[in-house]
């Protein structure tokens, strides 16, 4: 992930056997609770208050993470995700928001 300049990552890892996906996962499973735990850990590691974090999600498995983040960018949210009680920017194309936000942090 170094070539992408990704500093923090929490994701399920797919097992590869003989250069093919086996259908199994390797290592710790990142589930609904694990996503919120990862967000708290990342914020703590970089010294950012949770109120200043941003989470992107689209379904029930993201609700804990979305409820933890200070700002939520639903990406085509499912009905279960639309009622998450947080500050929401309901942008259909949220990438524009990220670009603006990232550029504004540089100045």
Gaussian input, Z-matrix of N, CA and C with variables (Angstrom, degrees):
# hf/3-21g

backbone

0 1
 N
 C     1     B1
 C     2     B2     1     A1
 N     3     B3     2     A2     1     D1
 C     4     B4     3     A3     2     D2
 C     5     B5     4     A4     3     D3
 N     6     B6     5     A5     4     D4
 C     7     B7     6     A6     5     D5
 C     8     B8     7     A7     6     D6
 N     9     B9     8     A8     7     D7
 C    10    B10     9     A9     8     D8
 C    11    B11    10    A10     9     D9
 N    12    B12    11    A11    10    D10
 C    13    B13    12    A12    11    D11
 C    14    B14    13    A13    12    D12
 N    15    B15    14    A14    13    D13
 C    16    B16    15    A15    14    D14
 C    17    B17    16    A16    15    D15
 N    18    B18    17    A17    16    D16
 C    19    B19    18    A18    17    D17
 C    20    B20    19    A19    18    D18
 N    21    B21    20    A20    19    D19
 C    22    B22    21    A21    20    D20
 C    23    B23    22    A22    21    D21
 N    24    B24    23    A23    22    D22
 C    25    B25    24    A24    23    D23
 C    26    B26    25    A25    24    D24
 N    27    B27    26    A26    25    D25
 C    28    B28    27    A27    26    D26
 C    29    B29    28    A28    27    D27
 N    30    B30    29    A29    28    D28
 C    31    B31    30    A30    29    D29
 C    32    B32    31    A31    30    D30
 N    33    B33    32    A32    31    D31
 C    34    B34    33    A33    32    D32
 C    35    B35    34    A34    33    D33
 N    36    B36    35    A35    34    D34
 C    37    B37    36    A36    35    D35
 C    38    B38    37    A37    36    D36
 N    39    B39    38    A38    37    D37
 C    40    B40    39    A39    38    D38
 C    41    B41    40    A40    39    D39
 N    42    B42    41    A41    40    D40
 C    43    B43    42    A42    41    D41
 C    44    B44    43    A43    42    D42
 N    45    B45    44    A44    43    D43
 C    46    B46    45    A45    44    D44
 C    47    B47    46    A46    45    D45
 N    48    B48    47    A47    46    D46
 C    49    B49    48    A48    47    D47
 C    50    B50    49    A49    48    D48
 N    51    B51    50    A50    49    D49
 C    52    B52    51    A51    50    D50
 C    53    B53    52    A52    51    D51
 N    54    B54    53    A53    52    D52
 C    55    B55    54    A54    53    D53
 C    56    B56    55    A55    54    D54
 N    57    B57    56    A56    55    D55
 C    58    B58    57    A57    56    D56
 C    59    B59    58    A58    57    D57
 N    60    B60    59    A59    58    D58
 C    61    B61    60    A60    59    D59
 C    62    B62    61    A61    60    D60
 N    63    B63    62    A62    61    D61
 C    64    B64    63    A63    62    D62
 C    65    B65    64    A64    63    D63
 N    66    B66    65    A65    64    D64
 C    67    B67    66    A66    65    D65
 C    68    B68    67    A67    66    D66
 N    69    B69    68    A68    67    D67
 C    70    B70    69    A69    68    D68
 C    71    B71    70    A70    69    D69
 N    72    B72    71    A71    70    D70
 C    73    B73    72    A72    71    D71
 C    74    B74    73    A73    72    D72
 N    75    B75    74    A74    73    D73
 C    76    B76    75    A75    74    D74
 C    77    B77    76    A76    75    D75
 N    78    B78    77    A77    76    D76
 C    79    B79    78    A78    77    D77
 C    80    B80    79    A79    78    D78
 N    81    B81    80    A80    79    D79
 C    82    B82    81    A81    80    D80
 C    83    B83    82    A82    81    D81
 N    84    B84    83    A83    82    D82
 C    85    B85    84    A84    83    D83
 C    86    B86    85    A85    84    D84
 N    87    B87    86    A86    85    D85
 C    88    B88    87    A87    86    D86
 C    89    B89    88    A88    87    D87
 N    90    B90    89    A89    88    D88
 C    91    B91    90    A90    89    D89
 C    92    B92    91    A91    90    D90
 N    93    B93    92    A92    91    D91
 C    94    B94    93    A93    92    D92
 C    95    B95    94    A94    93    D93
 N    96    B96    95    A95    94    D94
 C    97    B97    96    A96    95    D95
 C    98    B98    97    A97    96    D96
 N    99    B99    98    A98    97    D97
 C   100   B100    99    A99    98    D98
 C   101   B101   100   A100    99    D99
 N   102   B102   101   A101   100   D100
 C   103   B103   102   A102   101   D101
 C   104   B104   103   A103   102   D102
 N   105   B105   104   A104   103   D103
 C   106   B106   105   A105   104   D104
 C   107   B107   106   A106   105   D105
 N   108   B108   107   A107   106   D106
 C   109   B109   108   A108   107   D107
 C   110   B110   109   A109   108   D108
 N   111   B111   110   A110   109   D109
 C   112   B112   111   A111   110   D110
 C   113   B113   112   A112   111   D111
 N   114   B114   113   A113   112   D112
 C   115   B115   114   A114   113   D113
 C   116   B116   115   A115   114   D114
 N   117   B117   116   A116   115   D115
 C   118   B118   117   A117   116   D116
 C   119   B119   118   A118   117   D117
 N   120   B120   119   A119   118   D118
 C   121   B121   120   A120   119   D119
 C   122   B122   121   A121   120   D120
 N   123   B123   122   A122   121   D121
 C   124   B124   123   A123   122   D122
 C   125   B125   124   A124   123   D123
 N   126   B126   125   A125   124   D124
 C   127   B127   126   A126   125   D125
 C   128   B128   127   A127   126   D126
 N   129   B129   128   A128   127   D127
 C   130   B130   129   A129   128   D128
 C   131   B131   130   A130   129   D129
 N   132   B132   131   A131   130   D130
 C   133   B133   132   A132   131   D131
 C   134   B134   133   A133   132   D132
 N   135   B135   134   A134   133   D133
 C   136   B136   135   A135   134   D134
 C   137   B137   136   A136   135   D135
 N   138   B138   137   A137   136   D136
 C   139   B139   138   A138   137   D137
 C   140   B140   139   A139   138   D138
 N   141   B141   140   A140   139   D139
 C   142   B142   141   A141   140   D140
 C   143   B143   142   A142   141   D141
 N   144   B144   143   A143   142   D142
 C   145   B145   144   A144   143   D143
 C   146   B146   145   A145   144   D144
 N   147   B147   146   A146   145   D145
 C   148   B148   147   A147   146   D146
 C   149   B149   148   A148   147   D147
 N   150   B150   149   A149   148   D148
 C   151   B151   150   A150   149   D149
 C   152   B152   151   A151   150   D150
 N   153   B153   152   A152   151   D151
 C   154   B154   153   A153   152   D152
 C   155   B155   154   A154   153   D153
 N   156   B156   155   A155   154   D154
 C   157   B157   156   A156   155   D155
 C   158   B158   157   A157   156   D156
 N   159   B159   158   A158   157   D157
 C   160   B160   159   A159   158   D158
 C   161   B161   160   A160   159   D159
 N   162   B162   161   A161   160   D160
 C   163   B163   162   A162   161   D161
 C   164   B164   163   A163   162   D162
 N   165   B165   164   A164   163   D163
 C   166   B166   165   A165   164   D164
 C   167   B167   166   A166   165   D165
 N   168   B168   167   A167   166   D166
 C   169   B169   168   A168   167   D167
 C   170   B170   169   A169   168   D168
 N   171   B171   170   A170   169   D169
 C   172   B172   171   A171   170   D170
 C   173   B173   172   A172   171   D171
 N   174   B174   173   A173   172   D172
 C   175   B175   174   A174   173   D173
 C   176   B176   175   A175   174   D174
 N   177   B177   176   A176   175   D175
 C   178   B178   177   A177   176   D176
 C   179   B179   178   A178   177   D177
 N   180   B180   179   A179   178   D178
 C   181   B181   180   A180   179   D179
 C   182   B182   181   A181   180   D180
 N   183   B183   182   A182   181   D181
 C   184   B184   183   A183   182   D182
 C   185   B185   184   A184   183   D183
 N   186   B186   185   A185   184   D184
 C   187   B187   186   A186   185   D185
 C   188   B188   187   A187   186   D186
 N   189   B189   188   A188   187   D187
 C   190   B190   189   A189   188   D188
 C   191   B191   190   A190   189   D189
 N   192   B192   191   A191   190   D190
 C   193   B193   192   A192   191   D191
 C   194   B194   193   A193   192   D192
 N   195   B195   194   A194   193   D193
 C   196   B196   195   A195   194   D194
 C   197   B197   196   A196   195   D195
 N   198   B198   197   A197   196   D196
 C   199   B199   198   A198   197   D197
 C   200   B200   199   A199   198   D198
 N   201   B201   200   A200   199   D199
 C   202   B202   201   A201   200   D200
 C   203   B203   202   A202   201   D201
 N   204   B204   203   A203   202   D202
 C   205   B205   204   A204   203   D203
 C   206   B206   205   A205   204   D204
 N   207   B207   206   A206   205   D205
 C   208   B208   207   A207   206   D206
 C   209   B209   208   A208   207   D207
 N   210   B210   209   A209   208   D208
 C   211   B211   210   A210   209   D209
 C   212   B212   211   A211   210   D210
 N   213   B213   212   A212   211   D211
 C   214   B214   213   A213   212   D212
 C   215   B215   214   A214   213   D213
 N   216   B216   215   A215   214   D214
 C   217   B217   216   A216   215   D215
 C   218   B218   217   A217   216   D216
 N   219   B219   218   A218   217   D217
 C   220   B220   219   A219   218   D218
 C   221   B221   220   A220   219   D219
 N   222   B222   221   A221   220   D220
 C   223   B223   222   A222   221   D221
 C   224   B224   223   A223   222   D222
 N   225   B225   224   A224   223   D223
 C   226   B226   225   A225   224   D224
 C   227   B227   226   A226   225   D225
 N   228   B228   227   A227   226   D226
 C   229   B229   228   A228   227   D227
 C   230   B230   229   A229   228   D228
 N   231   B231   230   A230   229   D229
 C   232   B232   231   A231   230   D230
 C   233   B233   232   A232   231   D231
 N   234   B234   233   A233   232   D232
 C   235   B235   234   A234   233   D233
 C   236   B236   235   A235   234   D234
 N   237   B237   236   A236   235   D235
 C   238   B238   237   A237   236   D236
 C   239   B239   238   A238   237   D237
 N   240   B240   239   A239   238   D238
 C   241   B241   240   A240   239   D239
 C   242   B242   241   A241   240   D240
 N   243   B243   242   A242   241   D241
 C   244   B244   243   A243   242   D242
 C   245   B245   244   A244   243   D243
 N   246   B246   245   A245   244   D244
 C   247   B247   246   A246   245   D245
 C   248   B248   247   A247   246   D246
 N   249   B249   248   A248   247   D247
 C   250   B250   249   A249   248   D248
 C   251   B251   250   A250   249   D249
 N   252   B252   251   A251   250   D250
 C   253   B253   252   A252   251   D251
 C   254   B254   253   A253   252   D252
 N   255   B255   254   A254   253   D253
 C   256   B256   255   A255   254   D254
 C   257   B257   256   A256   255   D255
 N   258   B258   257   A257   256   D256
 C   259   B259   258   A258   257   D257
 C   260   B260   259   A259   258   D258
 N   261   B261   260   A260   259   D259
 C   262   B262   261   A261   260   D260
 C   263   B263   262   A262   261   D261
 N   264   B264   263   A263   262   D262
 C   265   B265   264   A264   263   D263
 C   266   B266   265   A265   264   D264
 N   267   B267   266   A266   265   D265
 C   268   B268   267   A267   266   D266
 C   269   B269   268   A268   267   D267
 N   270   B270   269   A269   268   D268
 C   271   B271   270   A270   269   D269
 C   272   B272   271   A271   270   D270
 N   273   B273   272   A272   271   D271
 C   274   B274   273   A273   272   D272
 C   275   B275   274   A274   273   D273
 N   276   B276   275   A275   274   D274
 C   277   B277   276   A276   275   D275
 C   278   B278   277   A277   276   D276
 N   279   B279   278   A278   277   D277
 C   280   B280   279   A279   278   D278
 C   281   B281   280   A280   279   D279
 N   282   B282   281   A281   280   D280
 C   283   B283   282   A282   281   D281
 C   284   B284   283   A283   282   D282
 N   285   B285   284   A284   283   D283
 C   286   B286   285   A285   284   D284
 C   287   B287   286   A286   285   D285
 N   288   B288   287   A287   286   D286
 C   289   B289   288   A288   287   D287
 C   290   B290   289   A289   288   D288
 N   291   B291   290   A290   289   D289
 C   292   B292   291   A291   290   D290
 C   293   B293   292   A292   291   D291
 N   294   B294   293   A293   292   D292
 C   295   B295   294   A294   293   D293
 C   296   B296   295   A295   294   D294
 N   297   B297   296   A296   295   D295
 C   298   B298   297   A297   296   D296
 C   299   B299   298   A298   297   D297
 N   300   B300   299   A299   298   D298
 C   301   B301   300   A300   299   D299
 C   302   B302   301   A301   300   D300
 N   303   B303   302   A302   301   D301
 C   304   B304   303   A303   302   D302
 C   305   B305   304   A304   303   D303
 N   306   B306   305   A305   304   D304
 C   307   B307   306   A306   305   D305
 C   308   B308   307   A307   306   D306
 N   309   B309   308   A308   307   D307
 C   310   B310   309   A309   308   D308
 C   311   B311   310   A310   309   D309
 N   312   B312   311   A311   310   D310
 C   313   B313   312   A312   311   D311
 C   314   B314   313   A313   312   D312
 N   315   B315   314   A314   313   D313
 C   316   B316   315   A315   314   D314
 C   317   B317   316   A316   315   D315
 N   318   B318   317   A317   316   D316
 C   319   B319   318   A318   317   D317
 C   320   B320   319   A319   318   D318

   B1=1.4401
   B2=1.5324
   B3=1.3117
   B4=1.4674
   B5=1.5204
   B6=1.3334
   B7=1.4619
   B8=1.5245
   B9=1.3310
   B10=1.4621
   B11=1.5266
   B12=1.3021
   B13=1.4626
   B14=1.5227
   B15=1.3238
   B16=1.4580
   B17=1.5232
   B18=1.3255
   B19=1.4586
   B20=1.5152
   B21=1.3300
   B22=1.4649
   B23=1.5231
   B24=1.3140
   B25=1.4561
   B26=1.5183
   B27=1.3010
   B28=1.4615
   B29=1.5198
   B30=1.3150
   B31=1.4629
   B32=1.5176
   B33=1.3003
   B34=1.4519
   B35=1.5310
   B36=1.3214
   B37=1.4685
   B38=1.5216
   B39=1.3055
   B40=1.4592
   B41=1.5227
   B42=1.3189
   B43=1.4645
   B44=1.5258
   B45=1.3230
   B46=1.4624
   B47=1.5245
   B48=1.3249
   B49=1.4588
   B50=1.5236
   B51=1.3237
   B52=1.4607
   B53=1.5348
   B54=1.3279
   B55=1.4638
   B56=1.5281
   B57=1.3433
   B58=1.4620
   B59=1.5184
   B60=1.3392
   B61=1.4628
   B62=1.5165
   B63=1.3446
   B64=1.4631
   B65=1.5209
   B66=1.3383
   B67=1.4628
   B68=1.5160
   B69=1.3204
   B70=1.4612
   B71=1.5295
   B72=1.3265
   B73=1.4552
   B74=1.5153
   B75=1.3429
   B76=1.4615
   B77=1.5238
   B78=1.3152
   B79=1.4650
   B80=1.5172
   B81=1.3218
   B82=1.4596
   B83=1.5292
   B84=1.3336
   B85=1.4519
   B86=1.5382
   B87=1.3228
   B88=1.4648
   B89=1.5260
   B90=1.3235
   B91=1.4549
   B92=1.5241
   B93=1.3171
   B94=1.4646
   B95=1.5255
   B96=1.3179
   B97=1.4679
   B98=1.5252
   B99=1.3258
   B100=1.4588
   B101=1.5211
   B102=1.3244
   B103=1.4625
   B104=1.5247
   B105=1.3198
   B106=1.4669
   B107=1.5234
   B108=1.3319
   B109=1.4609
   B110=1.5220
   B111=1.3232
   B112=1.4681
   B113=1.5267
   B114=1.3168
   B115=1.4675
   B116=1.5228
   B117=1.3340
   B118=1.4757
   B119=1.5235
   B120=1.3273
   B121=1.4655
   B122=1.5292
   B123=1.3282
   B124=1.4653
   B125=1.5272
   B126=1.3288
   B127=1.4661
   B128=1.5191
   B129=1.3146
   B130=1.4632
   B131=1.5326
   B132=1.3238
   B133=1.4729
   B134=1.5222
   B135=1.3248
   B136=1.4672
   B137=1.5215
   B138=1.3283
   B139=1.4558
   B140=1.5186
   B141=1.3323
   B142=1.4657
   B143=1.5250
   B144=1.3342
   B145=1.4698
   B146=1.5216
   B147=1.3144
   B148=1.4685
   B149=1.5252
   B150=1.3350
   B151=1.4571
   B152=1.5290
   B153=1.3352
   B154=1.4592
   B155=1.5293
   B156=1.3175
   B157=1.4598
   B158=1.5244
   B159=1.3210
   B160=1.4595
   B161=1.5251
   B162=1.3168
   B163=1.4658
   B164=1.5245
   B165=1.3127
   B166=1.4541
   B167=1.5165
   B168=1.3153
   B169=1.4532
   B170=1.5085
   B171=1.3331
   B172=1.4551
   B173=1.5207
   B174=1.3216
   B175=1.4550
   B176=1.5106
   B177=1.3223
   B178=1.4564
   B179=1.5231
   B180=1.3279
   B181=1.4563
   B182=1.5315
   B183=1.3232
   B184=1.4640
   B185=1.5239
   B186=1.3244
   B187=1.4640
   B188=1.5237
   B189=1.3258
   B190=1.4742
   B191=1.5275
   B192=1.3206
   B193=1.4577
   B194=1.5290
   B195=1.3273
   B196=1.4604
   B197=1.5214
   B198=1.3331
   B199=1.4601
   B200=1.5274
   B201=1.3152
   B202=1.4675
   B203=1.5233
   B204=1.3122
   B205=1.4671
   B206=1.5243
   B207=1.3288
   B208=1.4527
   B209=1.5182
   B210=1.3462
   B211=1.4576
   B212=1.5215
   B213=1.3127
   B214=1.4564
   B215=1.5179
   B216=1.3183
   B217=1.4613
   B218=1.5166
   B219=1.3333
   B220=1.4642
   B221=1.5274
   B222=1.3075
   B223=1.4568
   B224=1.5133
   B225=1.3312
   B226=1.4645
   B227=1.5334
   B228=1.3409
   B229=1.4643
   B230=1.5215
   B231=1.3341
   B232=1.4596
   B233=1.5332
   B234=1.3319
   B235=1.4698
   B236=1.5320
   B237=1.3286
   B238=1.4631
   B239=1.5178
   B240=1.2957
   B241=1.4588
   B242=1.5272
   B243=1.3005
   B244=1.4636
   B245=1.5171
   B246=1.3113
   B247=1.4610
   B248=1.5328
   B249=1.3140
   B250=1.4601
   B251=1.5209
   B252=1.3429
   B253=1.4716
   B254=1.5261
   B255=1.3204
   B256=1.4588
   B257=1.5129
   B258=1.3213
   B259=1.4654
   B260=1.5249
   B261=1.2913
   B262=1.4610
   B263=1.5171
   B264=1.2983
   B265=1.4532
   B266=1.5160
   B267=1.2945
   B268=1.4647
   B269=1.5236
   B270=1.3315
   B271=1.4593
   B272=1.5157
   B273=1.3186
   B274=1.4669
   B275=1.5260
   B276=1.3028
   B277=1.4589
   B278=1.5163
   B279=1.3157
   B280=1.4669
   B281=1.5157
   B282=1.3290
   B283=1.4616
   B284=1.5201
   B285=1.3191
   B286=1.4609
   B287=1.5142
   B288=1.3211
   B289=1.4644
   B290=1.5207
   B291=1.3328
   B292=1.4654
   B293=1.5229
   B294=1.3281
   B295=1.4616
   B296=1.5233
   B297=1.3289
   B298=1.4584
   B299=1.5230
   B300=1.3338
   B301=1.4593
   B302=1.5337
   B303=1.3219
   B304=1.4567
   B305=1.5318
   B306=1.3176
   B307=1.4675
   B308=1.5207
   B309=1.3060
   B310=1.4573
   B311=1.5303
   B312=1.3122
   B313=1.4720
   B314=1.5206
   B315=1.3231
   B316=1.4676
   B317=1.5229
   B318=1.3351
   B319=1.4763
   B320=1.5067
   A1=111.47
   A2=116.79
   A3=120.09
   A4=111.82
   A5=117.13
   A6=119.63
   A7=112.10
   A8=117.36
   A9=121.61
   A10=111.71
   A11=117.07
   A12=124.18
   A13=111.72
   A14=116.72
   A15=122.14
   A16=107.55
   A17=115.28
   A18=120.14
   A19=113.08
   A20=117.41
   A21=121.17
   A22=108.30
   A23=115.43
   A24=119.87
   A25=109.93
   A26=115.48
   A27=121.84
   A28=105.84
   A29=116.30
   A30=119.95
   A31=109.65
   A32=115.32
   A33=119.63
   A34=108.60
   A35=114.98
   A36=120.32
   A37=109.22
   A38=115.49
   A39=121.25
   A40=109.84
   A41=115.58
   A42=120.39
   A43=109.85
   A44=114.91
   A45=121.35
   A46=107.95
   A47=116.06
   A48=122.73
   A49=107.39
   A50=115.38
   A51=121.12
   A52=111.37
   A53=115.21
   A54=123.71
   A55=114.06
   A56=116.86
   A57=121.43
   A58=109.32
   A59=115.96
   A60=120.05
   A61=109.39
   A62=115.11
   A63=119.69
   A64=112.79
   A65=116.63
   A66=119.53
   A67=112.02
   A68=117.16
   A69=122.72
   A70=109.55
   A71=115.00
   A72=121.19
   A73=109.55
   A74=115.95
   A75=122.67
   A76=108.05
   A77=116.48
   A78=120.22
   A79=113.35
   A80=114.11
   A81=121.76
   A82=110.74
   A83=116.00
   A84=121.82
   A85=108.38
   A86=116.51
   A87=121.02
   A88=106.59
   A89=115.18
   A90=120.96
   A91=109.70
   A92=116.54
   A93=121.52
   A94=111.72
   A95=117.45
   A96=121.20
   A97=111.12
   A98=116.73
   A99=121.39
   A100=113.12
   A101=117.05
   A102=120.29
   A103=110.76
   A104=117.22
   A105=120.87
   A106=110.29
   A107=117.05
   A108=121.18
   A109=110.76
   A110=116.57
   A111=120.69
   A112=111.05
   A113=117.62
   A114=120.47
   A115=110.56
   A116=117.12
   A117=120.25
   A118=110.84
   A119=117.19
   A120=121.46
   A121=111.29
   A122=117.25
   A123=120.87
   A124=110.57
   A125=116.91
   A126=120.49
   A127=110.53
   A128=116.87
   A129=121.27
   A130=110.93
   A131=116.73
   A132=120.74
   A133=113.17
   A134=116.99
   A135=119.54
   A136=112.63
   A137=116.72
   A138=120.42
   A139=114.83
   A140=116.60
   A141=121.31
   A142=108.76
   A143=117.84
   A144=119.31
   A145=110.24
   A146=117.00
   A147=120.61
   A148=111.51
   A149=117.59
   A150=120.77
   A151=111.89
   A152=117.01
   A153=120.88
   A154=112.67
   A155=117.28
   A156=120.19
   A157=110.16
   A158=115.05
   A159=122.36
   A160=107.58
   A161=116.71
   A162=120.96
   A163=108.89
   A164=115.20
   A165=122.26
   A166=107.46
   A167=117.22
   A168=120.03
   A169=111.13
   A170=114.65
   A171=118.56
   A172=114.62
   A173=118.71
   A174=117.99
   A175=114.94
   A176=114.82
   A177=121.93
   A178=112.41
   A179=118.00
   A180=120.22
   A181=112.27
   A182=117.81
   A183=122.23
   A184=113.10
   A185=117.90
   A186=121.28
   A187=112.64
   A188=119.92
   A189=120.53
   A190=110.59
   A191=116.99
   A192=121.44
   A193=110.43
   A194=116.93
   A195=121.21
   A196=111.20
   A197=116.81
   A198=121.01
   A199=111.81
   A200=116.89
   A201=122.43
   A202=111.26
   A203=117.33
   A204=122.18
   A205=111.78
   A206=114.63
   A207=119.88
   A208=112.09
   A209=116.52
   A210=122.09
   A211=108.92
   A212=115.79
   A213=121.95
   A214=109.28
   A215=115.07
   A216=121.08
   A217=107.92
   A218=116.97
   A219=118.45
   A220=109.77
   A221=115.68
   A222=121.30
   A223=107.64
   A224=115.77
   A225=121.16
   A226=109.80
   A227=117.51
   A228=121.35
   A229=114.18
   A230=113.86
   A231=119.90
   A232=107.45
   A233=118.62
   A234=120.70
   A235=113.18
   A236=118.02
   A237=120.55
   A238=111.87
   A239=117.64
   A240=123.77
   A241=112.35
   A242=118.32
   A243=121.94
   A244=113.28
   A245=118.32
   A246=120.31
   A247=112.82
   A248=118.42
   A249=121.33
   A250=109.36
   A251=118.04
   A252=121.85
   A253=112.97
   A254=117.29
   A255=122.44
   A256=108.78
   A257=116.21
   A258=120.48
   A259=105.82
   A260=116.91
   A261=119.59
   A262=112.50
   A263=114.96
   A264=122.74
   A265=104.14
   A266=117.42
   A267=120.75
   A268=110.77
   A269=114.61
   A270=120.87
   A271=109.41
   A272=117.32
   A273=119.67
   A274=109.35
   A275=117.61
   A276=120.60
   A277=107.24
   A278=116.87
   A279=122.36
   A280=112.92
   A281=117.84
   A282=119.82
   A283=111.04
   A284=117.76
   A285=121.06
   A286=110.84
   A287=115.98
   A288=119.70
   A289=110.02
   A290=117.26
   A291=120.80
   A292=111.77
   A293=116.66
   A294=119.82
   A295=109.91
   A296=116.97
   A297=121.10
   A298=110.61
   A299=116.31
   A300=121.88
   A301=110.30
   A302=116.11
   A303=120.19
   A304=110.66
   A305=117.36
   A306=120.75
   A307=110.53
   A308=118.87
   A309=121.26
   A310=110.56
   A311=118.32
   A312=121.58
   A313=110.77
   A314=117.62
   A315=121.55
   A316=111.63
   A317=116.57
   A318=121.51
   A319=112.63
   D1=-6.11
   D2=-179.26
   D3=-59.51
   D4=-38.91
   D5=-178.93
   D6=-65.08
   D7=-22.44
   D8=177.63
   D9=-92.99
   D10=-3.47
   D11=-178.05
   D12=60.34
   D13=36.77
   D14=176.33
   D15=-88.26
   D16=120.45
   D17=-177.80
   D18=-94.41
   D19=-29.02
   D20=-177.92
   D21=-133.82
   D22=132.20
   D23=-176.96
   D24=-147.88
   D25=134.27
   D26=171.88
   D27=-132.68
   D28=115.58
   D29=-177.40
   D30=-155.21
   D31=154.41
   D32=173.18
   D33=-73.66
   D34=138.52
   D35=179.27
   D36=-103.62
   D37=127.87
   D38=179.58
   D39=-84.43
   D40=136.12
   D41=178.51
   D42=-76.75
   D43=136.77
   D44=176.63
   D45=-119.20
   D46=124.18
   D47=178.53
   D48=-123.52
   D49=124.44
   D50=-178.93
   D51=52.09
   D52=45.87
   D53=176.70
   D54=64.31
   D55=21.77
   D56=177.63
   D57=-133.65
   D58=148.18
   D59=175.09
   D60=-67.43
   D61=132.15
   D62=-178.00
   D63=-88.70
   D64=-16.21
   D65=-174.78
   D66=92.66
   D67=-0.55
   D68=-179.37
   D69=-107.96
   D70=162.63
   D71=175.32
   D72=-106.42
   D73=153.70
   D74=179.64
   D75=-117.39
   D76=137.29
   D77=175.54
   D78=80.19
   D79=-162.87
   D80=-177.90
   D81=-65.94
   D82=136.07
   D83=178.76
   D84=-84.27
   D85=129.48
   D86=176.69
   D87=-95.24
   D88=100.67
   D89=-178.55
   D90=-107.47
   D91=-165.44
   D92=-177.77
   D93=-53.80
   D94=-51.47
   D95=-179.90
   D96=-68.84
   D97=-35.51
   D98=-179.19
   D99=-63.99
   D100=-31.36
   D101=178.13
   D102=-66.97
   D103=-42.66
   D104=178.34
   D105=-67.02
   D106=-39.70
   D107=177.63
   D108=-61.80
   D109=-42.89
   D110=179.14
   D111=-63.89
   D112=-41.41
   D113=178.83
   D114=-61.41
   D115=-44.63
   D116=177.88
   D117=-62.64
   D118=-42.35
   D119=-179.89
   D120=-63.67
   D121=-46.51
   D122=179.95
   D123=-61.38
   D124=-44.80
   D125=179.83
   D126=-61.54
   D127=-42.03
   D128=179.31
   D129=-64.89
   D130=-42.29
   D131=-178.46
   D132=-62.52
   D133=-32.66
   D134=-178.66
   D135=-103.51
   D136=0.73
   D137=176.75
   D138=73.14
   D139=34.10
   D140=179.34
   D141=-105.84
   D142=128.39
   D143=175.82
   D144=-62.60
   D145=145.59
   D146=-179.64
   D147=-56.95
   D148=-29.28
   D149=179.41
   D150=-63.99
   D151=-18.35
   D152=-179.23
   D153=-104.85
   D154=11.40
   D155=178.67
   D156=-90.59
   D157=158.54
   D158=178.61
   D159=-125.30
   D160=133.90
   D161=176.30
   D162=-126.08
   D163=143.76
   D164=176.99
   D165=-117.82
   D166=130.18
   D167=179.69
   D168=-156.55
   D169=167.50
   D170=-177.66
   D171=-138.01
   D172=-3.74
   D173=-175.19
   D174=-151.23
   D175=-176.29
   D176=-176.36
   D177=-58.36
   D178=-32.76
   D179=-179.36
   D180=-72.44
   D181=-4.55
   D182=178.51
   D183=-104.91
   D184=-6.74
   D185=-171.73
   D186=-58.10
   D187=-43.19
   D188=-179.96
   D189=-61.87
   D190=-43.45
   D191=179.15
   D192=-64.93
   D193=-44.41
   D194=-179.41
   D195=-64.43
   D196=-35.22
   D197=178.98
   D198=-73.44
   D199=-21.21
   D200=-179.79
   D201=-84.48
   D202=-35.91
   D203=-174.82
   D204=-70.60
   D205=153.53
   D206=175.75
   D207=-73.68
   D208=-35.55
   D209=-179.93
   D210=-130.54
   D211=140.88
   D212=-176.79
   D213=-121.85
   D214=132.46
   D215=174.27
   D216=-118.02
   D217=92.47
   D218=178.90
   D219=-67.42
   D220=132.68
   D221=178.41
   D222=-107.66
   D223=98.10
   D224=-176.60
   D225=50.19
   D226=59.43
   D227=-172.00
   D228=-65.00
   D229=143.70
   D230=174.11
   D231=-76.46
   D232=165.88
   D233=179.93
   D234=-55.74
   D235=-35.37
   D236=-178.90
   D237=-67.93
   D238=-24.59
   D239=-176.37
   D240=-90.30
   D241=-24.30
   D242=-173.88
   D243=-65.72
   D244=-24.37
   D245=-176.51
   D246=-97.87
   D247=13.71
   D248=179.81
   D249=-60.23
   D250=123.53
   D251=-174.93
   D252=-79.07
   D253=80.71
   D254=177.87
   D255=-146.06
   D256=179.01
   D257=172.17
   D258=-75.22
   D259=125.82
   D260=-175.57
   D261=-121.39
   D262=141.57
   D263=168.29
   D264=-114.51
   D265=97.52
   D266=-174.96
   D267=-83.15
   D268=68.51
   D269=-179.22
   D270=-93.46
   D271=125.32
   D272=177.24
   D273=-66.27
   D274=-39.60
   D275=177.52
   D276=-111.42
   D277=82.59
   D278=-172.87
   D279=-74.59
   D280=-13.90
   D281=179.19
   D282=-57.94
   D283=-37.36
   D284=178.68
   D285=-59.88
   D286=-40.15
   D287=178.34
   D288=-62.65
   D289=-46.09
   D290=-179.85
   D291=-59.69
   D292=-42.99
   D293=179.96
   D294=-62.47
   D295=-47.02
   D296=178.63
   D297=-60.17
   D298=-47.41
   D299=-177.67
   D300=-62.00
   D301=-45.43
   D302=-178.51
   D303=-63.85
   D304=-43.68
   D305=-179.96
   D306=-66.64
   D307=-36.83
   D308=-179.06
   D309=-68.88
   D310=-27.62
   D311=179.04
   D312=-74.72
   D313=-23.14
   D314=179.80
   D315=-73.85
   D316=-30.74
   D317=-175.42
   D318=-81.03

